[in-house]
Amino acid sequence: MTKELRRLSFIMLAMFIALFGATSWIQVVQAGDLGENPHNKRALYDSFEVQRGSIIAGDEVIATSVPSDDIYSWQRQYADATMWAPVTGFINPLLQSATGLERAMNRELSGTASSQFLAGIERIITGQPARGSNVLVTLDPALQKVAFDALGDDEGAVVAMEPKTGRILAMVTSPSYDPNTLAVHNAAQVNATYDELVANALNPLWNRAIEGNLNPPGSTFKLVVTSAALSSGKFTPDSTFPNPARYTLPGTSTSISNFDGGTCGAGDEVTIATALRLSCNIPMAQLAVALGEDAIRTEAEKYGFNSGFDIPLAVTPSVYPTGQLSDDKVALTGFGQGDVQATPLQIAMVAAGIANDGVVMNPRLVDRVVAPDLTVQQTFEDSEFGRALSTADAATMTSLMVANVSDGAASGARIDGVDVAGKTGTAEHGPSDPYTLWFTGFAPADDPQVVVAVMVENGGGLGQHGTSNGIAAPIAKKVIEAVLSR
């Protein structure tokens, strides 16, 4: 072999190895990412060449595929569509898009996940038609209905979860939409419907439980500030602060007041316990300044703030502001205002961490992936996010939250014969803008079975006259009662 021929052989071999390596990398290593990429139109069209798996909640099929007489072979069909829309989302090749679990679990539903490789080979050998696998979610259909009905026409969201596992039992938002109208294969019709939903000022396509324009959490964030105070070892529930009717934010001429405009109970001083029970802003602002931003941010992040979650739906991170905050800004965060922003799921995680002896669990929405022959292909396990506070401090926080419901600002969540632990919150926006109303809590306090977070926008239709205790807390009460009566 001549020197030139040998050199050419080496070059050809190197090119072959490079080509083999590149294609192997794309087909094996990058296959998952490429399959889940929303810009991958081929994956979206491929998902309609097989009978797509169902999404199942309890014993109810909430999304399934039915035969279609066009080129796509199958069309998605959704049951109780507006109730389940934030969970299922929709998929349609004409829109070249998918949302909700239809997107997050697309590979499993379309039968292209790595866990389904052997099953796919078996179908090819036996000549069986290709089918996707079913996704079994954690949601309880009966509880989902209670939460959906309780929220009604109010703009907002409800989340219920098991504090010990992180399993989400209910997730509803309002306003919602009918994903069946986005699953049809009529291009003009589906595009008109989609454009109308996008243009809607109320943003019905948002899953307000985990995304959208986040709201300040208001006084529900006082749970995080109180937790930080106890964790510091420098404060107890009996620690006191001055009790004026107005408080000037440090370094400014701006003053704030408690919600009712008066002092926080009687006396020249007020305890942290009383401030939390009556949901007073001034002592919590003073406590926040005494703690400092670093201590509050660290505590907030122990509960999940500033972290993203895939449940497997992508959750917008809730925010405690980073950077050097001035004392007046820190004071505002003491009662959940300023630049603090949160999802209802995040606020549920705060209450769940307290309910679970101080341990915060990662939230999850899926239990199992099951093949058409009922073989379990994938199981999703409970997992810890981390410890937010000690068991002793969690017990103290629970007792403070029980007082908030039994003899405080969250009386709208009282249930006869049951100790409910809870906290209301009223988030302010512009001077004349409607409030955002919050409640989070759990029950029974001594053995928590469920945590609920409720967020109602636009003051529940009452502007600045709506109250969290009058609107948000009763919604949570209905959900808690439904769980305890099972």
PANU-458905 format. One record per residue (C-alpha): residue number from 1; x, y, z. Coordinates in pm, whole numbers, plus 50000, padded with zeros to 5 digits. Example, Ala and Ser with C-alpha at 12.3 -4.5 7.8 and 13.67 -1.06 7.14 Angstrom:
REM PANU-458905
node k 1; u 51230; v 49550; w 50780
node k 2; u 51367; v 49894; w 50714
This chain:
REM PANU-458905
node k 1; u 50000; v 50000; w 50000
node k 2; u 50143; v 50337; w 49898
node k 3; u 50195; v 50613; w 50154
node k 4; u 49922; v 50827; w 49991
node k 5; u 49672; v 50540; w 49996
node k 6; u 49752; v 50465; w 50359
node k 7; u 49703; v 50832; w 50451
node k 8; u 49370; v 50838; w 50264
node k 9; u 49261; v 50520; w 50446
node k 10; u 49335; v 50680; w 50783
node k 11; u 49144; v 50991; w 50684
node k 12; u 48844; v 50785; w 50569
node k 13; u 48854; v 50581; w 50892
node k 14; u 48869; v 50896; w 51103
node k 15; u 48575; v 51043; w 50913
node k 16; u 48377; v 50721; w 50960
node k 17; u 48451; v 50715; w 51335
node k 18; u 48353; v 51082; w 51365
node k 19; u 48028; v 51021; w 51175
node k 20; u 47950; v 50711; w 51378
node k 21; u 48021; v 50896; w 51702
node k 22; u 47809; v 51195; w 51604
node k 23; u 47508; v 50988; w 51501
node k 24; u 47540; v 50769; w 51810
node k 25; u 47556; v 51078; w 52030
node k 26; u 47242; v 51222; w 51869
node k 27; u 47046; v 50896; w 51865
node k 28; u 47143; v 50778; w 52215
node k 29; u 47270; v 51058; w 52440
node k 30; u 47062; v 51343; w 52299
node k 31; u 46755; v 51138; w 52210
node k 32; u 46564; v 51231; w 52523
node k 33; u 46628; v 51605; w 52497
node k 34; u 46550; v 51610; w 52126
node k 35; u 46230; v 51412; w 52180
node k 36; u 46110; v 51657; w 52446
node k 37; u 46214; v 51971; w 52258
node k 38; u 45895; v 52167; w 52179
node k 39; u 46051; v 52280; w 51848
node k 40; u 46091; v 51920; w 51731
node k 41; u 45793; v 51898; w 51494
node k 42; u 45882; v 51544; w 51390
node k 43; u 45836; v 51417; w 51746
node k 44; u 45499; v 51588; w 51764
node k 45; u 45376; v 51433; w 51439
node k 46; u 45516; v 51092; w 51538
node k 47; u 45309; v 51105; w 51855
node k 48; u 44993; v 51089; w 51641
node k 49; u 45100; v 50784; w 51444
node k 50; u 45033; v 50563; w 51747
node k 51; u 44743; v 50532; w 51984
node k 52; u 44854; v 50773; w 52252
node k 53; u 44833; v 50652; w 52611
node k 54; u 44572; v 50781; w 52853
node k 55; u 44613; v 51014; w 53149
node k 56; u 44434; v 50860; w 53446
node k 57; u 44337; v 51010; w 53782
node k 58; u 44214; v 50755; w 54033
node k 59; u 43965; v 50546; w 53838
node k 60; u 43887; v 50821; w 53586
node k 61; u 44039; v 50858; w 53240
node k 62; u 44086; v 51232; w 53196
node k 63; u 44265; v 51225; w 52858
node k 64; u 44254; v 50957; w 52592
node k 65; u 44289; v 50904; w 52216
node k 66; u 44001; v 50826; w 51982
node k 67; u 44025; v 50724; w 51614
node k 68; u 44038; v 51009; w 51365
node k 69; u 43947; v 50990; w 50996
node k 70; u 44225; v 51223; w 50883
node k 71; u 44602; v 51191; w 50831
node k 72; u 44673; v 51207; w 51205
node k 73; u 44500; v 50874; w 51282
node k 74; u 44413; v 50973; w 51639
node k 75; u 44260; v 51271; w 51814
node k 76; u 44286; v 51361; w 52181
node k 77; u 43972; v 51371; w 52391
node k 78; u 43945; v 51525; w 52739
node k 79; u 43686; v 51450; w 53009
node k 80; u 43561; v 51725; w 53244
node k 81; u 43786; v 51938; w 53032
node k 82; u 43786; v 52274; w 53210
node k 83; u 43845; v 52112; w 53548
node k 84; u 44146; v 51911; w 53432
node k 85; u 44289; v 52151; w 53172
node k 86; u 44568; v 52292; w 53395
node k 87; u 44689; v 51934; w 53449
node k 88; u 44640; v 51763; w 53112
node k 89; u 44709; v 52061; w 52892
node k 90; u 44655; v 51983; w 52523
node k 91; u 44845; v 51850; w 52221
node k 92; u 44779; v 51928; w 51856
node k 93; u 45011; v 51893; w 51555
node k 94; u 44831; v 52177; w 51378
node k 95; u 44946; v 52418; w 51648
node k 96; u 45283; v 52244; w 51662
node k 97; u 45260; v 52264; w 52040
node k 98; u 45169; v 52078; w 52355
node k 99; u 45119; v 52189; w 52714
node k 100; u 45065; v 52035; w 53058
node k 101; u 45125; v 51664; w 53102
node k 102; u 45071; v 51616; w 52730
node k 103; u 45404; v 51792; w 52685
node k 104; u 45585; v 51692; w 53004
node k 105; u 45507; v 51320; w 52956
node k 106; u 45494; v 51320; w 52576
node k 107; u 45754; v 51046; w 52527
node k 108; u 45578; v 50812; w 52771
node k 109; u 45235; v 50884; w 52625
node k 110; u 45359; v 50838; w 52269
node k 111; u 45556; v 50521; w 52350
node k 112; u 45902; v 50659; w 52273
node k 113; u 46052; v 50679; w 52624
node k 114; u 46364; v 50477; w 52701
node k 115; u 46167; v 50272; w 52954
node k 116; u 45944; v 50155; w 52668
node k 117; u 46223; v 50042; w 52434
node k 118; u 46191; v 49667; w 52501
node k 119; u 45813; v 49684; w 52483
node k 120; u 45845; v 49851; w 52144
node k 121; u 46076; v 49577; w 52017
node k 122; u 45830; v 49312; w 52137
node k 123; u 45543; v 49482; w 51952
node k 124; u 45747; v 49491; w 51632
node k 125; u 45829; v 49118; w 51659
node k 126; u 45471; v 49017; w 51739
node k 127; u 45318; v 49253; w 51482
node k 128; u 45111; v 49441; w 51741
node k 129; u 45020; v 49803; w 51663
node k 130; u 45230; v 50067; w 51837
node k 131; u 45071; v 50216; w 52147
node k 132; u 45178; v 50466; w 52407
node k 133; u 45172; v 50402; w 52780
node k 134; u 44928; v 50539; w 53036
node k 135; u 45026; v 50802; w 53291
node k 136; u 44869; v 50764; w 53636
node k 137; u 44860; v 51090; w 53829
node k 138; u 44846; v 51157; w 54203
node k 139; u 44527; v 51363; w 54181
node k 140; u 44209; v 51255; w 54355
node k 141; u 43910; v 51311; w 54119
node k 142; u 43661; v 51368; w 54402
node k 143; u 43888; v 51622; w 54572
node k 144; u 43963; v 51790; w 54240
node k 145; u 43588; v 51839; w 54192
node k 146; u 43544; v 51984; w 54541
node k 147; u 43830; v 52230; w 54486
node k 148; u 43705; v 52322; w 54139
node k 149; u 43352; v 52388; w 54263
node k 150; u 43474; v 52576; w 54572
node k 151; u 43688; v 52812; w 54363
node k 152; u 43398; v 52863; w 54124
node k 153; u 43424; v 53171; w 53905
node k 154; u 43686; v 53342; w 54122
node k 155; u 44015; v 53408; w 53946
node k 156; u 44282; v 53208; w 54122
node k 157; u 44402; v 52861; w 54212
node k 158; u 44377; v 52585; w 54471
node k 159; u 44645; v 52328; w 54552
node k 160; u 44604; v 52036; w 54794
node k 161; u 44887; v 51797; w 54877
node k 162; u 44998; v 51530; w 55122
node k 163; u 45257; v 51686; w 55352
node k 164; u 45432; v 51357; w 55427
node k 165; u 45480; v 51257; w 55061
node k 166; u 45455; v 51567; w 54844
node k 167; u 45184; v 51400; w 54631
node k 168; u 44953; v 51664; w 54486
node k 169; u 44590; v 51568; w 54546
node k 170; u 44417; v 51859; w 54372
node k 171; u 44526; v 52137; w 54141
node k 172; u 44268; v 52370; w 53989
node k 173; u 44279; v 52717; w 53839
node k 174; u 44022; v 52965; w 53718
node k 175; u 43946; v 53085; w 53461
node k 176; u 44012; v 52770; w 53264
node k 177; u 43947; v 52652; w 52908
node k 178; u 43829; v 52348; w 52715
node k 179; u 44131; v 52164; w 52568
node k 180; u 43896; v 51968; w 52340
node k 181; u 43861; v 52286; w 52133
node k 182; u 44238; v 52283; w 52084
node k 183; u 44256; v 51914; w 51995
node k 184; u 44047; v 51924; w 51679
node k 185; u 44216; v 51877; w 51341
node k 186; u 44051; v 52174; w 51170
node k 187; u 44332; v 52425; w 51122
node k 188; u 44115; v 52736; w 51089
node k 189; u 43902; v 52642; w 51389
node k 190; u 44186; v 52551; w 51622
node k 191; u 44394; v 52857; w 51532
node k 192; u 44098; v 53088; w 51587
node k 193; u 44028; v 52930; w 51925
node k 194; u 44392; v 52950; w 52030
node k 195; u 44426; v 53315; w 51925
node k 196; u 44111; v 53400; w 52118
node k 197; u 44245; v 53233; w 52435
node k 198; u 44582; v 53407; w 52404
node k 199; u 44410; v 53745; w 52359
node k 200; u 44185; v 53693; w 52661
node k 201; u 44286; v 53945; w 52930
node k 202; u 44215; v 53689; w 53204
node k 203; u 44478; v 53450; w 53064
node k 204; u 44280; v 53124; w 53085
node k 205; u 44577; v 52927; w 52946
node k 206; u 44778; v 52997; w 53262
node k 207; u 44803; v 52732; w 53530
node k 208; u 44787; v 52984; w 53813
node k 209; u 44882; v 52717; w 54066
node k 210; u 45237; v 52698; w 53930
node k 211; u 45295; v 52974; w 53673
node k 212; u 45171; v 53301; w 53525
node k 213; u 45228; v 53647; w 53669
node k 214; u 45312; v 53561; w 54030
node k 215; u 45156; v 53747; w 54320
node k 216; u 45303; v 53870; w 54647
node k 217; u 45212; v 53611; w 54913
node k 218; u 45107; v 53875; w 55165
node k 219; u 45080; v 53761; w 55524
node k 220; u 45120; v 53392; w 55441
node k 221; u 45491; v 53479; w 55412
node k 222; u 45488; v 53567; w 55781
node k 223; u 45515; v 53192; w 55835
node k 224; u 45858; v 53198; w 55671
node k 225; u 45969; v 53504; w 55870
node k 226; u 45853; v 53349; w 56198
node k 227; u 46022; v 53022; w 56103
node k 228; u 46346; v 53216; w 56042
node k 229; u 46311; v 53384; w 56380
node k 230; u 46270; v 53054; w 56565
node k 231; u 46552; v 52891; w 56366
node k 232; u 46788; v 53175; w 56457
node k 233; u 46766; v 53087; w 56826
node k 234; u 46740; v 53460; w 56904
node k 235; u 46362; v 53477; w 56924
node k 236; u 46072; v 53286; w 57076
node k 237; u 45698; v 53330; w 57028
node k 238; u 45705; v 53549; w 57341
node k 239; u 45967; v 53790; w 57205
node k 240; u 45824; v 54142; w 57191
node k 241; u 45837; v 54447; w 56967
node k 242; u 45702; v 54802; w 57002
node k 243; u 45332; v 54825; w 56918
node k 244; u 45257; v 55153; w 56739
node k 245; u 44964; v 55214; w 56506
node k 246; u 45201; v 55341; w 56238
node k 247; u 45561; v 55251; w 56159
node k 248; u 45805; v 55450; w 55943
node k 249; u 46012; v 55226; w 55719
node k 250; u 46383; v 55261; w 55804
node k 251; u 46565; v 55530; w 55610
node k 252; u 46246; v 55664; w 55452
node k 253; u 45953; v 55890; w 55526
node k 254; u 45708; v 55618; w 55421
node k 255; u 45493; v 55475; w 55697
node k 256; u 45291; v 55154; w 55708
node k 257; u 45002; v 55037; w 55924
node k 258; u 44842; v 54716; w 56032
node k 259; u 44554; v 54598; w 55818
node k 260; u 44288; v 54756; w 56045
node k 261; u 44486; v 55077; w 56098
node k 262; u 44521; v 55028; w 56473
node k 263; u 44773; v 54875; w 56706
node k 264; u 44830; v 54499; w 56719
node k 265; u 44613; v 54431; w 57020
node k 266; u 44641; v 54625; w 57345
node k 267; u 44960; v 54741; w 57512
node k 268; u 45280; v 54919; w 57419
node k 269; u 45448; v 54594; w 57313
node k 270; u 45332; v 54291; w 57119
node k 271; u 45464; v 53934; w 57104
node k 272; u 45549; v 53749; w 56784
node k 273; u 45274; v 53500; w 56872
node k 274; u 45011; v 53773; w 56889
node k 275; u 45144; v 53941; w 56575
node k 276; u 45104; v 53614; w 56383
node k 277; u 44764; v 53532; w 56534
node k 278; u 44622; v 53875; w 56449
node k 279; u 44826; v 53900; w 56128
node k 280; u 44979; v 54237; w 56208
node k 281; u 45221; v 54399; w 55964
node k 282; u 45418; v 54638; w 56184
node k 283; u 45573; v 54390; w 56430
node k 284; u 45654; v 54151; w 56145
node k 285; u 45827; v 54433; w 55957
node k 286; u 46031; v 54509; w 56269
node k 287; u 46113; v 54139; w 56309
node k 288; u 46228; v 54121; w 55946
node k 289; u 46467; v 54413; w 55995
node k 290; u 46601; v 54254; w 56316
node k 291; u 46662; v 53924; w 56133
node k 292; u 46810; v 54074; w 55819
node k 293; u 46761; v 53974; w 55458
node k 294; u 47016; v 53691; w 55459
node k 295; u 46843; v 53502; w 55739
node k 296; u 46500; v 53541; w 55577
node k 297; u 46626; v 53448; w 55230
node k 298; u 46805; v 53142; w 55365
node k 299; u 46488; v 53028; w 55542
node k 300; u 46272; v 53097; w 55236
node k 301; u 46506; v 52891; w 55019
node k 302; u 46480; v 52601; w 55263
node k 303; u 46110; v 52591; w 55175
node k 304; u 46177; v 52611; w 54800
node k 305; u 46187; v 52981; w 54713
node k 306; u 46429; v 53068; w 54431
node k 307; u 46420; v 52704; w 54311
node k 308; u 46254; v 52555; w 54006
node k 309; u 46057; v 52231; w 54027
node k 310; u 45942; v 51978; w 53768
node k 311; u 45644; v 51791; w 53898
node k 312; u 45687; v 51703; w 53598
node k 313; u 45510; v 52024; w 53489
node k 314; u 45759; v 52309; w 53501
node k 315; u 45696; v 52528; w 53807
node k 316; u 45791; v 52896; w 53792
node k 317; u 46034; v 52966; w 54078
node k 318; u 45891; v 53170; w 54363
node k 319; u 46113; v 53462; w 54456
node k 320; u 46269; v 53610; w 54763
node k 321; u 46476; v 53896; w 54618
node k 322; u 46851; v 53854; w 54590
node k 323; u 47113; v 54127; w 54620
node k 324; u 47167; v 54380; w 54894
node k 325; u 46830; v 54504; w 55015
node k 326; u 46790; v 54826; w 55210
node k 327; u 46622; v 54792; w 55550
node k 328; u 46298; v 54944; w 55423
node k 329; u 46279; v 54676; w 55152
node k 330; u 46355; v 54404; w 55408
node k 331; u 46076; v 54539; w 55628
node k 332; u 45826; v 54504; w 55342
node k 333; u 45925; v 54141; w 55290
node k 334; u 45838; v 54080; w 55656
node k 335; u 45471; v 54073; w 55558
node k 336; u 45509; v 53933; w 55208
node k 337; u 45515; v 54255; w 55010
node k 338; u 45784; v 54430; w 54810
node k 339; u 45956; v 54201; w 54565
node k 340; u 45849; v 53871; w 54723
node k 341; u 45653; v 53663; w 54469
node k 342; u 45505; v 53315; w 54508
node k 343; u 45299; v 53043; w 54344
node k 344; u 45019; v 52873; w 54537
node k 345; u 45221; v 52550; w 54516
node k 346; u 45512; v 52722; w 54692
node k 347; u 45289; v 52851; w 54971
node k 348; u 45148; v 52499; w 55009
node k 349; u 45506; v 52374; w 55043
node k 350; u 45568; v 52618; w 55330
node k 351; u 45268; v 52486; w 55523
node k 352; u 45358; v 52128; w 55427
node k 353; u 45710; v 52166; w 55564
node k 354; u 45570; v 52281; w 55897
node k 355; u 45310; v 52003; w 55896
node k 356; u 45575; v 51739; w 55820
node k 357; u 45785; v 51807; w 56132
node k 358; u 46003; v 52055; w 55948
node k 359; u 46085; v 51842; w 55639
node k 360; u 45986; v 51978; w 55297
node k 361; u 45903; v 51714; w 55036
node k 362; u 45944; v 51761; w 54663
node k 363; u 45598; v 51803; w 54510
node k 364; u 45495; v 51554; w 54243
node k 365; u 45199; v 51499; w 54015
node k 366; u 45267; v 51151; w 53870
node k 367; u 45264; v 50811; w 54042
node k 368; u 45334; v 50559; w 53764
node k 369; u 45371; v 50495; w 53393
node k 370; u 45183; v 50178; w 53296
node k 371; u 45200; v 49989; w 52964
node k 372; u 44883; v 49884; w 52777
node k 373; u 44934; v 49530; w 52918
node k 374; u 44933; v 49684; w 53271
node k 375; u 45307; v 49634; w 53318
node k 376; u 45446; v 49910; w 53540
node k 377; u 45725; v 50072; w 53339
node k 378; u 45817; v 50356; w 53573
node k 379; u 45739; v 50451; w 53932
node k 380; u 45785; v 50797; w 54080
node k 381; u 45903; v 50790; w 54441
node k 382; u 45861; v 51040; w 54723
node k 383; u 46171; v 51250; w 54785
node k 384; u 46285; v 51515; w 55030
node k 385; u 46368; v 51868; w 54924
node k 386; u 46529; v 51932; w 55262
node k 387; u 46475; v 52027; w 55624
node k 388; u 46342; v 52378; w 55679
node k 389; u 46326; v 52382; w 56059
node k 390; u 46365; v 52154; w 56358
node k 391; u 46092; v 51920; w 56477
node k 392; u 46050; v 52129; w 56793
node k 393; u 46022; v 52455; w 56598
node k 394; u 45775; v 52293; w 56358
node k 395; u 45559; v 52196; w 56655
node k 396; u 45576; v 52555; w 56782
node k 397; u 45480; v 52689; w 56440
node k 398; u 45187; v 52446; w 56427
node k 399; u 45054; v 52569; w 56762
node k 400; u 45082; v 52930; w 56642
node k 401; u 44890; v 52843; w 56325
node k 402; u 44619; v 52661; w 56521
node k 403; u 44570; v 52978; w 56729
node k 404; u 44542; v 53173; w 56405
node k 405; u 44236; v 52967; w 56308
node k 406; u 44078; v 52907; w 56648
node k 407; u 44116; v 53260; w 56785
node k 408; u 44269; v 53479; w 56518
node k 409; u 44262; v 53617; w 56166
node k 410; u 44192; v 53281; w 55994
node k 411; u 43865; v 53191; w 56167
node k 412; u 43700; v 53124; w 55829
node k 413; u 43881; v 52788; w 55818
node k 414; u 43743; v 52656; w 56149
node k 415; u 43602; v 52304; w 56145
node k 416; u 43404; v 52177; w 56444
node k 417; u 43593; v 51911; w 56635
node k 418; u 43912; v 51950; w 56429
node k 419; u 44223; v 52154; w 56504
node k 420; u 44305; v 52334; w 56180
node k 421; u 44641; v 52510; w 56146
node k 422; u 44630; v 52800; w 55904
node k 423; u 44736; v 53146; w 55794
node k 424; u 44562; v 53405; w 55582
node k 425; u 44727; v 53664; w 55360
node k 426; u 44617; v 53978; w 55180
node k 427; u 44856; v 54101; w 54912
node k 428; u 44839; v 54464; w 54805
node k 429; u 44927; v 54593; w 54460
node k 430; u 44870; v 54950; w 54339
node k 431; u 44692; v 55207; w 54562
node k 432; u 44350; v 55134; w 54410
node k 433; u 44413; v 54784; w 54273
node k 434; u 44216; v 54482; w 54401
node k 435; u 44386; v 54269; w 54665
node k 436; u 44507; v 53913; w 54611
node k 437; u 44362; v 53691; w 54884
node k 438; u 44549; v 53392; w 55030
node k 439; u 44508; v 53110; w 55275
node k 440; u 44725; v 52812; w 55354
node k 441; u 44686; v 52550; w 55623
node k 442; u 44660; v 52184; w 55718
node k 443; u 44455; v 51945; w 55929
node k 444; u 44428; v 51770; w 56163
node k 445; u 44703; v 51968; w 56332
node k 446; u 44827; v 51670; w 56537
node k 447; u 44834; v 51429; w 56238
node k 448; u 44820; v 51631; w 55914
node k 449; u 44651; v 51452; w 55625
node k 450; u 44629; v 51738; w 55379
node k 451; u 44777; v 52080; w 55314
node k 452; u 44580; v 52336; w 55114
node k 453; u 44681; v 52665; w 54958
node k 454; u 44425; v 52901; w 54806
node k 455; u 44498; v 53215; w 54604
node k 456; u 44216; v 53438; w 54480
node k 457; u 44295; v 53732; w 54254
node k 458; u 44095; v 54051; w 54196
node k 459; u 43976; v 54054; w 54557
node k 460; u 43732; v 53776; w 54479
node k 461; u 43538; v 54024; w 54266
node k 462; u 43517; v 54268; w 54557
node k 463; u 43825; v 54476; w 54484
node k 464; u 43975; v 54600; w 54810
node k 465; u 43667; v 54495; w 55006
node k 466; u 43734; v 54125; w 54969
node k 467; u 43905; v 53955; w 55264
node k 468; u 44119; v 53644; w 55276
node k 469; u 43931; v 53521; w 55582
node k 470; u 43595; v 53570; w 55412
node k 471; u 43683; v 53429; w 55068
node k 472; u 44005; v 53224; w 55059
node k 473; u 43980; v 53049; w 55397
node k 474; u 43628; v 52904; w 55337
node k 475; u 43745; v 52757; w 55005
node k 476; u 44029; v 52578; w 55184
node k 477; u 43788; v 52464; w 55453
node k 478; u 43572; v 52281; w 55197
node k 479; u 43875; v 52099; w 55056
node k 480; u 44002; v 52001; w 55402
node k 481; u 43656; v 51877; w 55504
node k 482; u 43639; v 51664; w 55189
node k 483; u 43967; v 51493; w 55276
node k 484; u 43877; v 51435; w 55640
node k 485; u 43539; v 51288; w 55547
node k 486; u 43686; v 51021; w 55316
